[in-house]
């Protein structure tokens, strides 16, 4: 049950802390809720908002100048539709890093509100796992890109990643190999006899040597594209640009041809042709 005003948080929070021996008063020198307990010099301070936001966070940090015993309190809606204030694990970790407590209140139609403390003031921040592996992946992605083809901050757009660049290079090599094979086939007997006359100079996987079979081999595409993982890209076929026509032989799909038109400039730059 969503609340209409943040003041609705006050009564359940007051009742909660009074059970722990605090004397509670509201709106004391701009603090939403202030509590004192016998034998303690530092006051309890709670700042309330309907939802977790930057204003509440900044307010909490400011209150730490008055006391180390500061909580942020928000409603915890039972509707879990991916709103930012439902990311409780991340928000709890953030509050712990800042030394703030975090409290949520769930409201029901027929029973009393549920107050839950997710973090206490001064809790140890969560252990930071080593980011060495993720950092290596980040640096590898940076180095593997041939240029800057994306606008920072973009969402819901196709990004030119290092993997897409490699797939484009393989697709470009496949297109060129298919064109070469078509020329050999079109040349007829004379073309085939010249290919045989080339002897050992023609690679075994080249279109000239395999003009009688449809498709291009991964080895030929690896040689042409300079992409060591060409075979894996063909097999995974993430973008559906390739199709296997025989064992170990591939051709370009209409989607692959369209991609080479769409990313023509990037494919040429990545392949080192411009």
matplotlib code that plots the C-alpha trace (Angstrom):
import matplotlib.pyplot as plt

x = [0.0, 1.8, 1.7, 0.8, 3.0, 6.3, 4.8, 3.0, 6.4, 6.7, 4.3, 5.6, 9.2, 8.5, 6.8, 9.8, 12.5, 10.4, 10.4, 14.2, 14.0, 14.3, 12.3, 11.2, 10.3, 9.6, 10.9, 13.7, 15.8, 14.9, 15.6, 12.6, 12.9, 15.2, 15.6, 17.5, 18.1, 19.3, 23.1, 23.8, 25.2, 24.7, 21.2, 19.4, 18.4, 16.1, 15.5, 12.4, 11.3, 8.7, 11.3, 15.1, 16.7, 19.8, 18.2, 17.7, 21.2, 22.7, 20.5, 21.8, 25.4, 24.8, 23.2, 26.4, 27.9, 25.4, 25.6, 27.1, 23.7, 21.8, 19.2, 17.5, 13.9, 11.8, 8.6, 9.3, 6.5, 5.5, 5.2, 8.6, 8.5, 12.2, 12.1, 15.4, 14.3, 13.7, 17.4, 17.8, 21.0, 22.8, 21.2, 22.2, 25.8, 25.9, 24.5, 27.1, 29.9, 28.8, 28.2, 24.4, 21.7, 18.8, 15.3, 12.3, 8.6, 6.1, 2.4, -0.5, -4.3, -5.3, -2.2, 0.4, 3.3, 6.5, 9.7, 12.9, 16.5, 18.7, 21.8, 22.9, 24.9, 28.6, 28.2, 31.4, 31.2, 30.9, 34.0, 35.2, 36.0, 39.0, 38.2, 41.3, 39.5, 36.8, 39.5, 41.4, 38.2, 37.7, 41.2, 41.1, 37.8, 39.4, 42.5, 40.7, 38.5, 40.0, 38.3, 35.6, 32.3, 29.9, 28.6, 28.9, 25.6, 23.8, 21.1, 19.0, 21.3, 23.6, 27.1, 30.2, 32.1, 35.4, 33.5, 31.3, 34.4, 36.0, 32.7, 32.6, 36.2, 35.3, 32.1, 34.1, 36.7, 33.9, 32.3, 35.6, 36.3, 32.9, 33.5, 36.9, 35.3, 32.5, 35.1, 37.0, 33.7, 32.8, 36.1, 35.1, 37.6, 40.4, 40.1, 40.2, 43.2, 45.1, 44.2, 45.6, 48.7, 49.3, 50.2, 51.5, 51.4, 47.6, 46.6, 44.7, 41.8, 41.7, 38.6, 40.8, 41.6, 38.1, 36.0, 34.1, 32.6, 30.2, 31.3, 34.5, 36.5, 37.3, 41.0, 40.7, 38.7, 41.2, 44.0, 42.1, 40.6, 43.6, 41.1, 42.6, 39.1, 37.4, 36.2, 34.6, 32.8, 31.5, 30.3, 28.7, 27.1, 25.8, 24.6, 23.2, 25.5, 26.8, 25.4, 27.1, 26.4, 28.7, 30.9, 33.5, 32.2, 30.3, 28.5, 27.3, 23.6, 21.5, 21.8, 25.5, 25.5, 23.2, 25.5, 28.5, 26.5, 25.4, 28.9, 30.8, 33.1, 33.8, 34.5, 37.0, 38.8, 38.9, 40.2, 42.9, 41.8, 41.4]
y = [0.0, 3.1, 6.1, 9.6, 11.6, 10.8, 11.9, 8.5, 7.0, 8.8, 6.9, 3.4, 4.6, 6.3, 3.2, 1.0, 3.1, 3.6, -0.2, 0.1, 2.7, 5.9, 9.1, 10.4, 13.8, 15.0, 17.9, 19.0, 21.7, 20.4, 16.7, 14.6, 12.4, 12.7, 10.3, 10.2, 7.2, 7.2, 6.8, 7.9, 11.3, 10.9, 11.5, 9.2, 11.0, 9.6, 11.3, 10.1, 10.1, 8.3, 6.8, 6.6, 9.5, 11.7, 14.4, 11.9, 10.6, 14.1, 14.9, 11.9, 12.7, 16.2, 14.8, 12.8, 16.2, 16.2, 12.5, 9.2, 7.6, 8.5, 6.4, 7.0, 5.7, 5.0, 3.0, -0.4, -0.9, -4.5, -3.9, -5.1, -3.6, -2.7, 0.8, 2.2, 2.3, -1.5, -2.3, -2.8, -4.8, -2.0, 0.8, -1.0, -1.3, 2.3, 3.4, 1.2, 2.8, 6.2, 5.1, 5.6, 3.3, 2.3, 1.4, 0.4, 0.4, -1.9, -0.8, -3.2, -2.6, -4.8, -5.1, -2.9, -1.6, -3.7, -1.8, -3.5, -2.3, -3.1, -1.4, 0.1, 3.3, 2.6, -0.9, -2.1, -1.5, -4.6, -6.4, -5.2, -8.1, -7.8, -6.3, -7.5, -9.9, -7.3, -4.7, -7.0, -7.5, -3.8, -3.1, -5.9, -4.6, -1.1, -2.4, -4.7, -1.9, -0.3, 3.1, 5.0, 4.2, 4.6, 7.7, 7.5, 7.3, 5.5, 3.1, 0.7, 1.1, -1.4, -1.0, -1.6, -3.9, -5.6, -8.8, -7.1, -5.7, -9.2, -10.7, -7.9, -8.7, -12.4, -11.5, -9.2, -11.9, -14.4, -12.0, -11.5, -15.2, -16.0, -13.4, -14.9, -18.4, -17.1, -15.7, -19.0, -20.9, -18.3, -18.7, -22.3, -24.9, -22.5, -21.0, -24.5, -25.6, -22.4, -23.1, -26.6, -25.2, -23.0, -26.2, -25.8, -22.0, -22.1, -22.7, -26.0, -24.0, -21.2, -20.7, -21.6, -25.0, -25.7, -24.0, -27.2, -27.1, -24.5, -22.4, -21.2, -22.9, -21.3, -21.7, -19.7, -17.0, -16.9, -16.3, -13.7, -11.8, -12.1, -13.0, -15.9, -16.9, -16.9, -20.5, -19.8, -16.7, -18.8, -21.6, -19.3, -17.2, -14.7, -12.2, -14.8, -13.5, -17.0, -20.3, -23.7, -25.3, -28.3, -29.7, -27.0, -24.7, -21.4, -18.8, -15.3, -14.9, -11.9, -10.5, -10.7, -8.9, -6.2, -5.8, -5.2, -2.4, -1.0, -1.1, -0.6, 2.1, 0.3, -3.0, -1.4, 0.4, -2.7, -4.7, -2.1, -1.3, 2.5]
z = [0.0, -1.2, 1.2, 0.1, 2.5, 4.2, 7.5, 7.5, 8.3, 11.5, 13.7, 13.0, 13.3, 16.6, 18.0, 16.8, 18.6, 21.7, 22.1, 22.4, 25.1, 23.1, 23.9, 20.5, 19.2, 15.6, 13.6, 16.0, 14.3, 10.8, 11.7, 10.9, 14.0, 17.0, 19.8, 23.1, 25.4, 29.0, 29.3, 25.7, 24.6, 20.9, 19.6, 17.2, 14.0, 11.3, 8.0, 6.1, 2.5, 0.5, -1.7, -1.6, -3.6, -3.8, -1.6, 1.2, 0.9, 1.0, 4.0, 5.8, 5.2, 6.5, 9.7, 10.4, 11.4, 14.3, 15.3, 14.2, 14.8, 11.6, 9.8, 6.5, 6.4, 3.3, 2.4, 1.0, -1.6, -2.1, -5.8, -7.2, -10.6, -10.9, -9.6, -8.5, -4.8, -4.9, -5.3, -1.6, -1.7, -3.5, -1.5, 1.8, 0.6, -0.3, 3.1, 4.9, 2.9, 4.1, 7.7, 7.5, 8.7, 6.4, 7.5, 5.4, 6.3, 4.7, 5.0, 4.9, 4.7, 7.6, 9.9, 11.5, 9.4, 9.3, 10.2, 9.0, 9.7, 6.7, 7.9, 11.2, 11.4, 11.4, 10.0, 8.3, 4.6, 2.4, 1.4, -2.0, -4.2, -6.4, -9.7, -11.5, -13.8, -14.7, -15.2, -17.6, -19.6, -19.7, -20.9, -23.4, -24.9, -25.2, -26.9, -29.3, -30.7, -33.8, -33.1, -31.3, -32.9, -30.0, -28.3, -24.5, -22.6, -25.5, -24.6, -26.7, -29.7, -31.4, -29.9, -32.0, -29.7, -30.3, -31.0, -33.6, -35.3, -35.5, -36.8, -39.5, -40.5, -40.9, -42.8, -45.1, -45.7, -46.5, -48.9, -50.7, -50.7, -52.2, -54.9, -55.8, -55.9, -58.2, -60.5, -60.7, -61.4, -64.1, -65.8, -66.8, -67.7, -68.5, -65.0, -63.4, -65.5, -64.5, -60.9, -61.2, -63.0, -59.9, -58.0, -54.5, -54.8, -54.2, -50.5, -50.0, -48.4, -51.0, -53.2, -56.3, -54.8, -53.6, -56.3, -56.9, -53.3, -51.9, -48.9, -47.5, -44.7, -41.3, -42.1, -45.2, -43.4, -40.5, -43.1, -45.0, -42.0, -39.6, -36.8, -34.8, -33.5, -36.8, -36.4, -33.1, -34.5, -37.4, -35.0, -32.5, -35.2, -32.6, -35.2, -37.7, -40.4, -41.4, -42.4, -42.6, -45.9, -45.5, -42.8, -42.1, -44.9, -44.5, -46.6, -45.9, -45.0, -46.3, -42.7, -43.0, -46.4, -44.9, -41.9, -44.3, -45.9, -42.5, -41.1, -44.3, -43.0, -39.7, -41.5, -43.9, -41.0, -38.8, -41.7, -42.3, -45.8, -45.3]

ax = plt.figure().add_subplot(projection="3d")
ax.plot(x, y, z, "-o")
ax.set_aspect("equal")
plt.show()
